[in-house]
Amino acid sequence: MTSRAQDELFRPGVSARAKYQALVVGRSGVPALVRHELITTIAQSTAGALGLLLRKILYPRLLGACGRNVVFGQHVVLRLPHKIRIADNVVIDDNCL
C-alpha cells in the first residue's frame, strides 16, 4: 500500500510544480507558491542572529497560528505550514522537518 504522499508524487497528468505545491505548500495558486518560496529562501538558511530574526518575523506568516517566544532554528522545513499551530515558548531546533 502506498502512502498519500507517494500517490501524489506519482499521479499522472499533474505537473511537477503542482505536485510540489500540493505536498509542501498546501495551498493552490501561484501567489501562495511564490510567497512560500520567498519566505523560505530568505529565512531558512540564513545563519546567526539575522537568521533567527528573519525566521521569527517571516515563518509565522506561513503558519496557521504562532504563539509568542517561538524560535525557529536554521534549515527548519515546514510542510503544509497553514495547518501548523504552535503554542507559546516553543523551540524548533535546526534541521527539523
C-alpha atoms as a printed R data frame, in Angstrom:
   type eleno elety resid chain resno      x      y       z
1  ATOM     1    CA   MET     A     1  0.000  0.000   0.000
2  ATOM     2    CA   THR     A     2  1.398  3.408  -0.932
3  ATOM     3    CA   SER     A     3  1.224  6.478   1.230
4  ATOM     4    CA   ARG     A     4 -0.795  9.528   0.294
5  ATOM     5    CA   ALA     A     5  2.442 11.407  -0.451
6  ATOM     6    CA   GLN     A     6  3.558  8.694  -2.864
7  ATOM     7    CA   ASP     A     7  0.151  8.748  -4.544
8  ATOM     8    CA   GLU     A     8  0.536 12.497  -5.043
9  ATOM     9    CA   LEU     A     9  4.100 12.205  -6.338
10 ATOM    10    CA   PHE     A    10  3.256  9.609  -8.958
11 ATOM    11    CA   ARG     A    11 -0.159 10.923 -10.024
12 ATOM    12    CA   PRO     A    12 -0.189 11.027 -13.826
13 ATOM    13    CA   GLY     A    13 -1.101 14.158 -15.729
14 ATOM    14    CA   VAL     A    14 -0.054 16.565 -12.964
15 ATOM    15    CA   SER     A    15  2.894 18.929 -13.355
16 ATOM    16    CA   ALA     A    16  5.904 18.754 -11.051
17 ATOM    17    CA   ARG     A    17  5.052 22.253  -9.794
18 ATOM    18    CA   ALA     A    18  1.513 21.211  -8.873
19 ATOM    19    CA   LYS     A    19  2.791 18.097  -7.100
20 ATOM    20    CA   TYR     A    20  5.339 20.129  -5.126
21 ATOM    21    CA   GLN     A    21  2.744 22.719  -4.251
22 ATOM    22    CA   ALA     A    22  0.273 20.084  -3.015
23 ATOM    23    CA   LEU     A    23  2.867 18.291  -0.864
24 ATOM    24    CA   VAL     A    24  4.848 21.222   0.521
25 ATOM    25    CA   VAL     A    25  2.907 24.481   0.269
26 ATOM    26    CA   GLY     A    26 -0.556 23.001   0.682
27 ATOM    27    CA   ARG     A    27 -2.357 25.885  -0.977
28 ATOM    28    CA   SER     A    28 -3.138 26.286  -4.641
29 ATOM    29    CA   GLY     A    29 -2.265 29.241  -6.832
30 ATOM    30    CA   VAL     A    30  0.926 30.862  -7.951
31 ATOM    31    CA   PRO     A    31  0.805 33.651  -5.310
32 ATOM    32    CA   ALA     A    32  0.803 31.070  -2.478
33 ATOM    33    CA   LEU     A    33  3.737 29.261  -4.072
34 ATOM    34    CA   VAL     A    34  5.738 32.459  -4.607
35 ATOM    35    CA   ARG     A    35  5.064 33.639  -1.038
36 ATOM    36    CA   HIS     A    36  6.182 30.302   0.424
37 ATOM    37    CA   GLU     A    37  9.301 30.158  -1.735
38 ATOM    38    CA   LEU     A    38 10.335 33.753  -0.990
39 ATOM    39    CA   ILE     A    39  9.973 33.331   2.758
40 ATOM    40    CA   THR     A    40 11.822 30.017   2.909
41 ATOM    41    CA   THR     A    41 14.566 31.179   0.533
42 ATOM    42    CA   ILE     A    42 15.215 34.338   2.552
43 ATOM    43    CA   ALA     A    43 14.989 32.855   6.041
44 ATOM    44    CA   GLN     A    44 15.660 29.110   6.044
45 ATOM    45    CA   SER     A    45 19.441 29.053   5.530
46 ATOM    46    CA   THR     A    46 20.405 32.417   6.972
47 ATOM    47    CA   ALA     A    47 22.755 31.835   9.895
48 ATOM    48    CA   GLY     A    48 23.203 33.637  13.179
49 ATOM    49    CA   ALA     A    49 21.134 36.344  14.809
50 ATOM    50    CA   LEU     A    50 19.937 37.685  11.448
51 ATOM    51    CA   GLY     A    51 18.546 34.263  10.539
52 ATOM    52    CA   LEU     A    52 16.777 33.913  13.882
53 ATOM    53    CA   LEU     A    53 15.223 37.354  13.448
54 ATOM    54    CA   LEU     A    54 14.113 36.684   9.870
55 ATOM    55    CA   ARG     A    55 12.516 33.365  10.800
56 ATOM    56    CA   LYS     A    56 10.806 34.911  13.840
57 ATOM    57    CA   ILE     A    57  9.266 37.588  11.602
58 ATOM    58    CA   LEU     A    58  8.577 35.585   8.431
59 ATOM    59    CA   TYR     A    59  7.697 31.997   9.421
60 ATOM    60    CA   PRO     A    60  4.543 32.955  11.379
61 ATOM    61    CA   ARG     A    61  3.201 34.420   8.113
62 ATOM    62    CA   LEU     A    62  3.134 30.886   6.709
63 ATOM    63    CA   LEU     A    63  1.671 29.165   9.778
64 ATOM    64    CA   GLY     A    64 -1.919 28.612  10.846
65 ATOM    65    CA   ALA     A    65 -1.070 30.139  14.240
66 ATOM    66    CA   CYS     A    66  2.108 31.005  16.090
67 ATOM    67    CA   GLY     A    67  2.452 31.878  19.767
68 ATOM    68    CA   ARG     A    68  4.886 34.223  21.458
69 ATOM    69    CA   ASN     A    69  8.570 33.487  22.046
70 ATOM    70    CA   VAL     A    70  8.815 30.864  19.303
71 ATOM    71    CA   VAL     A    71 12.321 30.175  17.994
72 ATOM    72    CA   PHE     A    72 12.933 28.568  14.605
73 ATOM    73    CA   GLY     A    73 16.383 27.102  14.035
74 ATOM    74    CA   GLN     A    74 18.270 27.079  10.771
75 ATOM    75    CA   HIS     A    75 17.118 24.720   7.980
76 ATOM    76    CA   VAL     A    76 13.666 24.087   9.501
77 ATOM    77    CA   VAL     A    77 11.316 22.749   6.806
78 ATOM    78    CA   LEU     A    78  7.598 23.478   7.160
79 ATOM    79    CA   ARG     A    79  5.349 21.279   5.028
80 ATOM    80    CA   LEU     A    80  1.720 22.369   4.746
81 ATOM    81    CA   PRO     A    81  2.525 25.225   7.147
82 ATOM    82    CA   HIS     A    82 -1.002 26.661   7.132
83 ATOM    83    CA   LYS     A    83 -2.053 23.535   9.081
84 ATOM    84    CA   ILE     A    84  0.594 24.044  11.792
85 ATOM    85    CA   ARG     A    85 -0.283 25.747  15.076
86 ATOM    86    CA   ILE     A    86  2.495 26.445  17.551
87 ATOM    87    CA   ALA     A    87  1.974 27.454  21.191
88 ATOM    88    CA   ASP     A    88  3.998 29.975  23.226
89 ATOM    89    CA   ASN     A    89  7.619 29.356  24.246
90 ATOM    90    CA   VAL     A    90  8.446 26.659  21.671
91 ATOM    91    CA   VAL     A    91 11.850 25.982  20.127
92 ATOM    92    CA   ILE     A    92 12.024 24.156  16.798
93 ATOM    93    CA   ASP     A    93 15.709 23.376  16.528
94 ATOM    94    CA   ASP     A    94 17.989 23.218  13.494
95 ATOM    95    CA   ASN     A    95 17.313 20.730  10.700
96 ATOM    96    CA   CYS     A    96 13.769 19.766  11.753
97 ATOM    97    CA   LEU     A    97 11.070 18.713   9.307
